[in-house]
Amino acid sequence: MKKLYVVLLALAFVASACQLGGGEAQPTAISLPSAVPSPTALLNPTAGPQGGGAAEAGTEKVSASDGMTQVYIPDGTFQRGGIDSDAHTNEMPADKVTMTGFWMDKLEVTNGMYKLCVDAGVCELPHYGSQPVLKSKTRDPYFGNAEFADYPVVYVGWGDADAYCKWAGRRLPTEAEWEYAARGSFPSLNLFPWGDTLPDGSYANFNYGVGDTMRVGSFPSGASVYGVLDMAGNVAEWVSDLYDIKYYSLGNTMNPTGPVGKTDEFMRVVRGGHWGDSWKMLRVSSRASMMGPNPNVQVGTDRWFGDSAPSVGFRCASDN
């Protein structure tokens, strides 16, 4: 299967070069600095300290492994759950949750970043079940095409996201960390990362406005209170937690990490809404789920990989 992946990726690179016009093909020339979109540098001309000491809220640093900018989310308490008339049962009951500080990726992991992990022999190519998929919803090729290097990687399952974050020296965020980074600390009751204003095309990529992904960091107006981008729309994002519709009713309000796994349940939480979702799914409290990998079935089967989609990607987090 590895050989097949390599061949398919090589073909995608050739096709990419043809689409970009004449001259030498350069789709693989994605260095660590250029894997981070230029809008990030424009929005934040000076990065924060690279660690050491107590960081302040919104402090930034850059990961040496993949060039991702990370934002510090400080210790604090936030309002978890649905607090508006559009809240679903799985967002209730709302409660205050206390969190220890952590670092959150400012952007969704891009094709260019993910390719670094593939090239390192750690990550699989994007896939649906056991079949490699190098396209997005409307673009073929997408992964491996230099034109879309700074667009979010898609067709990655929960296991792929988990493997990438570990390779990068980080981890998937918990569901609580994700919502905290999106809503902000109490007394913030933001319905969306940017506040309570209903989303439009200036805040997020949603409701089939484009019909596919957009370059990460394209909506600075949609930043959360901590400056984290694309937490609403573009692609929905895997988080670490297993999914339980009634999890909030358990009352875990100190650094919650999700329900304890059961041997026959593998649904994982997905957050943030995507390019095809309505505005209601962009609410910071909105919860969705997809099937994660099942380690109890035959290796290499579709169920062993779990679900993936052209509308789902991820970002990482870290403790330091």
C-alpha positions in Angstrom: 0.0 0.0 0.0 2.9 2.4 0.7 4.2 1.9 -2.8 0.8 2.7 -4.2 0.6 5.9 -2.1 4.0 7.0 -3.4 3.0 6.4 -7.0 -0.3 8.3 -6.6 1.3 11.2 -5.0 3.9 11.4 -7.7 1.2 11.5 -10.3 -0.6 14.2 -8.5 2.6 16.3 -8.5 2.9 15.9 -12.2 -0.7 17.0 -12.8 -0.2 19.9 -10.5 2.8 21.2 -12.6 0.7 20.9 -15.7 -2.1 23.0 -14.2 0.3 25.7 -13.1 1.7 26.2 -16.5 5.1 25.8 -18.2 8.5 25.7 -16.7 10.0 23.3 -14.1 7.6 21.6 -11.7 8.0 22.8 -8.2 5.0 21.4 -6.2 7.3 19.8 -3.6 9.2 22.9 -2.8 7.4 23.6 0.4 9.9 24.6 3.1 9.0 25.0 6.7 8.7 28.8 6.7 6.6 28.8 3.5 4.2 26.2 4.9 2.8 29.0 7.0 0.6 31.3 5.0 1.8 34.9 4.6 -1.4 36.4 6.1 -0.2 35.0 9.4 3.0 37.0 9.2 1.1 40.1 8.2 -1.3 39.9 11.1 1.5 39.1 13.6 4.8 40.7 12.5 6.4 39.8 15.8 6.0 36.3 17.3 6.0 35.8 21.0 8.6 34.0 23.1 9.5 30.4 22.2 8.8 29.1 25.7 10.0 29.6 29.2 8.3 31.7 31.9 4.6 32.3 32.2 3.1 33.3 28.8 0.4 35.9 28.5 -2.9 35.3 26.7 -2.4 35.5 22.9 1.3 35.1 23.1 2.6 33.3 19.9 5.4 30.9 19.1 6.3 28.9 16.0 6.6 25.1 15.9 10.0 24.0 14.6 8.5 20.8 13.3 6.0 22.2 10.8 6.1 26.0 11.0 2.7 26.2 12.7 2.0 29.4 14.7 0.7 28.5 18.1 -1.3 30.8 20.4 -1.2 30.6 24.2 -4.6 30.1 25.9 -4.2 31.0 29.6 -5.5 29.3 32.8 -9.2 30.3 33.2 -12.8 29.4 33.5 -15.2 29.5 30.6 -18.9 28.9 29.9 -19.2 25.5 28.2 -22.3 24.5 26.3 -25.3 25.9 24.6 -26.6 29.1 26.0 -28.9 30.2 23.1 -32.2 29.1 21.7 -30.5 27.1 19.0 -28.7 24.9 21.5 -29.1 21.1 20.9 -29.6 18.5 23.6 -26.0 17.4 23.3 -24.8 20.9 24.3 -26.6 20.8 27.6 -26.4 21.4 30.4 -24.3 24.5 30.1 -21.8 24.9 32.9 -18.6 26.8 33.9 -15.5 24.7 33.2 -12.0 25.5 34.6 -9.0 24.9 32.4 -5.2 24.9 32.7 -3.4 26.9 30.1 -2.2 25.4 26.8 -1.1 26.3 23.3 -3.5 26.0 20.4 -2.6 26.0 16.7 -3.6 29.3 15.2 -4.6 27.7 11.9 -5.9 24.5 10.6 -3.1 22.1 9.5 -2.4 22.6 5.9 -1.7 20.3 3.0 1.9 21.6 2.9 2.3 20.9 6.6 0.7 17.5 6.4 2.9 16.6 3.5 6.0 17.0 5.7 4.7 14.2 7.9 3.9 12.0 4.8 7.4 12.6 3.5 8.8 11.6 6.9 7.1 8.3 6.5 4.9 8.8 9.6 1.6 9.9 8.1 -0.6 8.2 5.5 -1.7 10.1 2.4 -5.2 11.5 2.7 -7.7 8.7 2.2 -11.3 7.5 2.3 -11.3 4.1 4.0 -8.3 2.2 2.6 -8.2 4.2 -0.7 -5.9 7.2 -1.1 -7.7 10.4 -2.0 -5.7 13.4 -3.4 -8.7 15.6 -4.3 -11.0 17.9 -2.3 -14.7 18.4 -3.0 -14.1 20.3 -6.3 -10.4 20.2 -7.0 -8.4 17.4 -8.4 -5.5 17.2 -7.5 -5.7 19.0 -4.2 -3.2 17.4 -1.9 0.3 17.6 -3.4 -0.8 20.5 -5.6 1.4 23.6 -4.8 -1.6 25.9 -5.5 -3.3 24.5 -2.5 -0.4 24.0 -0.1 -1.8 26.6 2.3 -5.3 25.1 2.3 -6.5 22.8 5.0 -5.7 19.1 4.6 -8.9 17.0 4.2 -9.8 13.3 3.9 -7.9 12.6 7.1 -9.4 10.4 9.8 -9.1 10.8 13.5 -6.1 8.4 13.6 -4.3 10.5 10.9 -4.9 13.7 12.9 -3.6 12.0 16.1 -0.5 10.7 14.3 0.3 14.0 12.8 0.0 15.9 16.1 2.3 13.4 17.8 4.8 13.6 15.0 4.8 17.4 15.3 5.4 17.2 19.1 1.9 18.2 19.9 -1.5 16.5 20.4 -5.1 16.8 19.4 -6.9 19.4 21.6 -9.6 18.2 24.0 -13.2 19.2 23.2 -13.1 21.6 26.2 -9.8 23.2 25.1 -11.3 23.7 21.6 -14.4 25.4 22.9 -12.5 27.5 25.5 -10.1 28.8 22.7 -13.1 29.6 20.6 -15.4 31.3 23.2 -12.9 32.9 25.6 -12.9 33.0 29.4 -15.9 33.9 31.5 -17.8 36.3 31.4 -17.5 35.9 27.6 -20.7 34.3 26.3 -19.7 34.6 22.6 -22.0 32.6 20.4 -19.3 32.6 17.6 -15.5 33.0 17.9 -15.8 36.7 17.0 -18.8 37.5 19.2 -22.6 37.4 18.7 -22.9 38.8 15.2 -24.4 36.3 12.8 -21.8 35.1 10.3 -21.5 36.3 6.8 -18.8 36.1 4.1 -16.5 38.4 6.0 -16.3 36.1 9.0 -16.1 32.5 7.7 -16.3 30.1 4.8 -19.7 28.4 5.3 -23.1 27.6 3.8 -21.6 26.6 0.4 -20.5 30.2 -0.2 -17.4 28.8 -2.0 -18.4 25.1 -2.1 -14.9 23.9 -1.0 -12.1 24.9 1.3 -10.3 28.2 1.4 -6.8 29.2 2.2 -6.3 29.1 6.0 -6.2 32.4 7.7 -8.5 34.1 5.1 -10.9 35.5 7.7 -9.1 37.7 10.2 -12.4 39.2 11.2 -13.5 35.8 12.4 -10.6 35.4 14.9 -11.5 34.3 18.5 -10.7 36.6 21.4 -7.3 34.9 21.7 -6.6 35.4 18.0 -7.1 31.8 16.8 -8.4 31.7 13.2 -10.8 29.5 11.3 -12.6 28.1 14.3 -15.8 28.5 12.5 -16.3 27.1 9.0 -13.7 26.2 6.4 -13.2 22.6 7.7 -14.7 21.0 10.8 -12.0 19.8 13.1 -11.3 16.5 14.9 -10.6 16.8 18.6 -9.3 14.1 20.9 -12.5 13.1 22.8 -14.8 10.2 22.3 -18.3 11.3 21.7 -21.2 10.9 24.2 -24.4 12.8 23.7 -24.9 13.1 27.5 -21.3 13.8 28.5 -22.0 17.2 29.9 -24.5 15.8 32.3 -21.7 14.0 34.1 -20.5 17.3 35.5 -16.8 17.1 34.7 -15.8 20.7 35.1 -12.0 20.6 35.6 -9.9 20.0 32.5 -12.4 17.5 31.1 -11.0 15.0 28.6 -14.2 13.3 27.4 -15.9 10.0 28.3 -14.0 6.9 29.1 -13.9 4.6 26.1 -16.1 1.6 25.7 -14.9 -1.4 23.7 -17.6 -1.1 21.1 -17.9 2.6 20.6 -15.6 4.7 18.5 -17.4 7.9 17.6 -15.1 11.0 18.0 -16.1 14.6 18.4 -15.8 17.0 15.5 -16.0 20.8 16.1 -16.3 24.1 14.3 -18.6 23.5 11.3 -17.4 23.5 7.7 -17.7 25.1 4.3 -21.0 23.5 3.6 -22.7 24.0 7.0 -25.3 26.5 8.0 -24.5 29.3 10.4 -26.0 27.3 13.3 -23.2 24.7 13.1 -20.7 27.6 13.4 -21.8 28.3 17.0 -18.9 27.6 19.4 -21.0 25.2 21.4 -22.1 23.1 18.5 -21.1 19.5 18.7 -20.9 16.9 15.9 -19.3 13.5 15.6 -17.8 11.0 13.1 -16.6 7.5 13.4 -13.1 7.1 14.6 -10.8 4.2 13.9 -11.7 0.8 15.3 -8.6 -1.1 16.4 -10.5 -4.3 17.0 -11.1 -5.1 13.3 -8.7 -6.3 10.6 -5.8 -3.9 9.9 -6.2 -2.0 6.7 -10.0 -2.3 6.4 -12.3 0.8 6.1 -13.5 0.4 9.7 -9.9 0.1 11.0 -9.2 3.6 9.4 -12.5 5.2 10.4 -14.3 7.9 8.6 -12.9 10.9 6.7 -14.5 13.6 4.5 -13.7 16.5 2.2 -15.0 18.8 4.9 -13.0 17.7 7.9 -9.5 18.5 9.0 -7.9 19.3 12.3 -5.5 21.5 14.3 -3.2 20.5 17.2 -2.5 21.7 20.8 0.3 21.3 23.3 1.0 21.8 27.0 4.2 23.7 26.5 
